[in-house]
Amino acid sequence: MKKAVLVFNSEPILGNLMASQIRFDGNVKRYLKALQAGISQLNLPWQVSLDQSFGDVATLLAADNQLLICAPGLEEQLVYKDTDQDKLLFLTSLEFHGNDVQRVLAMMQRIS
């Protein structure tokens, strides 16, 4: 079973603590539910969970996650190596808020 994580938050930036604290909106759970339904429908060997590390890419990849699915706005907030870019998928705002999981499922199929 391959593992993926939905990253929806990043470490608080000095002076920007509140934005980080309210990032978890109701759509995170809706997107995860839509993604899990798509995985089940296509019978893909993937397990997806919510990030508990505040976007610590190194920790998430060390935990043997093959894919990090990142919510919109995290492109400039996460710290990662260029060599890790193939394991990161940054969602657009339309994909995330419209629960469009097609690009994520396509990437999962390519990795499987």
Secondary structure, DSSP 8 states (H G I E B T S, - for coil): -EEEEEE------TT-HHHHHT---HHHHHHHHHHHHHHHHHT-SEEEEE--SSS-HHHHHHTT-SEEEE-TT-TTT----GGGGGGEEE--HHHHHTT--HHHHHHHHHH-
